[in-house]
Amino acid sequence: MDKDGEKFILSLDGGGVRGIIQLLALEKLEKTTNRLTRDIFSFVGGTSVGAIITTGIVAGLKASEILDLFRKNSEELFKTNIFSPFKRLFLGYLYSSNKLHNLLRQNLGEKAAWNLNNSPIDLMITAKRLKDGKPFYFVKDNKFNTCKCGNLRLIDCATASAAAPTYFSPWQIKHLGKMVDGGVGVTGNPVYQACVEAFYYSNSYQVDKTTIVSLGTGRYPERGSPGWLFSWLEWVLYELLSSPGEEQTELVQRHFSRATFYRLDPQLTTDIHLDDFRKIDVLIELGKKFVKDIDWENILAGKDTIFKIQPNKTSWYKYKWHTSKADHPEFKH
């Protein structure tokens, strides 16, 4: 949605079933504006579940439709049995990425054949290559990048981004290799990378004429101490996927301070694992309470003060620590 040259960027964190919180926020956005999310944001970037939601957004689905798909398919996707712990122990994962890929293909219909260049808006999906740990940022081809990603299928990129280690099997992308969750260690919150793409690899976005909205999936700071091997592994994975969220927020605040920047990420009252489909009703209840505080009209107008990140000031989003001065990373596509 452009107004006097104003552009809008949406960034979606990873977090498994907690993506329901993001969908409830976007559902309210669409009810408030009577427009699809893709008709408001000209750039959408996502990691893991955020990548899946991004796929639905660019395909033209309503947030309420994506939410219904979550509710209908989560139990089937995260189904386990008495042999599942052994599968995780010996194969290294609980769930098949093939099942996730098939669900995306079935629910997107003819748009399942889309590649990134078919997207009507700018997008970014993150992943990490298994063999060397190289981060990938899947975007549409343009004259400012190396034009190596645009012909990749949208659902392949989303599946790769959602392949969280120990949860999903890695996903093979032709000519690139096996991929895993883009949030491992770097882009659980991909807002900084989305801004780099928009401001450095495009001539369509000006920092001082851009509003950035970063949607989290909820944070739970009071996690217990691990007591045995697998609980330690889960703790390490959780930190790898979630800890960069605060860093990415601050990087955007520091490097793109002339942009209007909002971070929406509620604090949860209970710990909810990314595959805990039994907590969907709890998430919906928590999400509905959270979105009551979201005033989309004021956010889009740049007037909201509840969620706004103020340059050189801390906002309601409390930082635990501050980064030192950092150079912009070199992004290669």
N, C-alpha and C positions, 0 to 999 in steps of 0.2 A: 504494500500500500504506500504509494508515494504522494506526498503533499509538499509542494514547493521544493521538490528535489530531495525530500527526506526519505531515507531508506531504513528498513527494519530487518534486523538479524535475529534469528532464534537459535539458541543452542540448547541441546537436550542431553543431560547426563545419562550415564548408565545406572543400572540398579535393579534389573530383573523385574519382578512383579511390582516393585515400587514405582515403575513407570506409570501406574494407574494415577498417581498423584499429578503427574504432568498432564495426563489426558483429561483429568477433571478440570485442571486450570485452563486447558485449551478449549474444552467444552464450554466453559463459561465465556471465554473470549469469543467464540463463534456465536453464542446466544446474544452476547452484548452487541456485537457488530453486525450480526446477520450475514456474515461472510465466512468463507473457508479460511483456514489458517494459511494456506498457500496463496490466498489472495491478499493477505495482509503482510506476510513476511516474504521478502524477495530472496532471502538466503536462509536455509535451514541446515544446521549441522548437528550430527548426533553420534553417540557412541553406544554400542551394545543395545539395550532396549531403546535408547534414544535413536539409534540407527534404524531400528524396526519402525518406530513411530515416524521418523523422517520419511521412510519409504511409503507409509500410508498417506502422509501429508502430500508428498509430491504426486502421488497417484490420484489425488483428489478426494480421498475419503474424509468424511467428517470425523472429528475427534470422538463423538459419541459412537460412531461405527467401529472405530479402532478399539474403543473401550469394550464394546460388546464382544469383539473378537478375542480380546484378552480374557474376558470372563468365560467365554465358551471353550477356549482352547488350552488354558493354562494347566488344568488338571491332566489332560491328555499329554501335553508336552512334558510335564514334570512327574509323570507316573513312575513309581519305584516299586520294587518287590524285595523279598528277603535276600535275593542275590545281588542287589544293587551295591552294597558296600564292597563286595568282592570284585564287582565290575570296576568300581572306582579304584580299588587297590591294584588290580592287575592290568587294566586297560588305561587307567588314568583319567577316566571321565564317567559321569553318571548317565548322561543323555546323548542321544544321537543328533548331530547337527542336520542329518538328512531329514529327520522328522520336522525340525524347524523350517528348513528350506521348503519342504513339501507343503507345509501349512501356509507359508507365504505365497507359494505358487497357486494354491487352491483358492485363496481368498482375494488375490489381486486380479484373477481372471486374465484377460488379454494383456493387461499392463504388467503381468509377471515377465513378459518378454522384453520389456523396456530395458535399454541400457542407460547409463548416466546422462548421455547427451540428449535423451528423450525428455528429460525432466523440464517442465515449463518454468522452473525457478532454479536459482543457484543452490547447490547443496554440497555437503561434505560429510563423508562417512569415514570413520577411523578404524584401522586394524593394525595388527603387528605380525610380521612374518616370523614363523616359528624357528626357521633354521638359523637366523642371524639376529633376531630381535629388532629388525629394522621397522620403524613406524611407517605406515602408509596412510595417505590422506586422499581418499578417492573423491575426485571432483570431475566436473564437466571439462572437456577440452576447451582451451581458449589460447589466444596468441601469447599469453604471458606465462604459460606452463609448457611442459614437455609433451602434452597431448598423448599420454600413454594410458589414461584411465577411462576416457569417455565412452569407449566401446565395451566396458565391463558391464555385466548385467547387474541391475540394481539389487535384485534379490540375492545374488552371490555376495555382493559387498556387505549387505545387511547381515547375512548369515555369518560371514567371517567376523564381522564386528561384534556379534553376539556370542561367539564361541569362547566363553569364559573358561580358562583352564580349570580342570578337575570337575567342571560341570558339563561342558559340551566338548565333543570331539572337534579337533581342528578342522577347518574348512579349506578345501583345495580350490585355488583360483588359477585358471589356466595361465601358463607362462610366468606366474609369480611364485607359486608354491603354496604350502599350507599356511593358513592364517589363524590367528586367535584374537580374542577380544582386544579392541583398540585401547581400552582403558587400563591395561596392565602397565602400571608405573607412570603413565603420562597423561592420558586424555580421558579419564573417567568423567571429567568435566571438560568438554572440548571447546570452551568459549574462546580461549586465547588463539587456538589454531584456526577457528572459524574467522576470527578477526584478521589474522595474518593473511588468510586466503582472500578475504574481501578487500582489504586495504592495500596489500602488496602484490596480489596476483590478479587484479581486476582494475579497470579504470571506471567502474560503475559506482564506487562507494567512496565518499568523503567522510573522514572521521567526524568532523563537526556537524555533519548533516545525517548522522546515523544514530538510530536507537537500537541498543543491544539488550535483548532479554535472555537471561540464562536461567533455565528451569532445572532445578535439582529433583532428586527423588526422595529426599528426606535424609536426615542425618541422626544417628543415635550415639551420643558421646559416652554413654555410661556402659560400655561393653565390659564383661567380666574378664578375669585373667585366665588365659589358656591353661589347661591342666595336663594334657597329653598330646601325643604327636599330631593327630588329625585336628584337634582344636587349635594347635599352633599353626598348622597349615592353613586352616580357615582364617585365622587371625591375620596371617601374613598376606593372604590373597585379598582380604577385605581392605587392608591398609594400602595395598598396591592399587586397588581399584578406586578407592575413595579419597585417600589423603591428598592427591593433587588438586582436588576440588577447590580448596582454599587458595592454593598457590596460583591456579589459573585465574581465579577471580582477581587476585591482587595484581597479576601481570597485566590484565586488561586495564585495571584501574590506573596503573602506573604508565603504561605505554600508550594508551589511547584515552587519555583523560578528557579530551575535548568531546568525546562521544557521550551521549546520554545512556547510562548503563544501569540495568536492574538485575538483581540476583534474587530469585525466589526459591528458597530451599527450607522447608519447615523442619523443626526439630521433632523427632518422633518420640513417642512415649514408651515404645517397646521396640526391641530389636527384631527386624523382619528380614530373613535371608532372601536372596534374590530368587530362589525357587519355591518359596513357601506359599503355594497357591491357597492353602487353607486360611491364610490371613487376608484374602482379597476383600472380604466384607469389612474387616478392620481397617484396611487401607482406604476403602471407599469412605468410611465414616471419618477417618482422620483427614482425608483429602477434602471432603465437603466442608469441614470446619476451617481448614486452611484457606480455601478459595473464597470464603466469605470476606477475607481481608484484602482480596485482590480487586483493585479498581482499574479495569482494563482501559476505560476511557481516559483516565488520568495518566496511566502508563504510556499509552500511545501518543498522548498529547505532551508528554515530557513533564507532567506536573505532579506525579505521585512522589511522595516523600517517604513512604513506609519502606519500600524495597529499593530505593535508589542508592547506588554506591556513589558517595560524594568524593570528588578528587581530593587527595591528601587528607582524607578524614575516614575514620571508621564509621560504619553505618550500623544498622540493626544486626547485620551479619558480622558476628564477632570473630576476628582473626585470632588464632592461637599463636601465630608467629608471623614474622615478616621476612620476605625474601630480601637478599642483597641485590644490588643492581645487576641485571641480567641482560645479555645481548639477545637480539632476536635470533631465533634458530634459523638455519637454512633449510627451507622446505623444498623437497624434491618430489615430483609426482611420477 
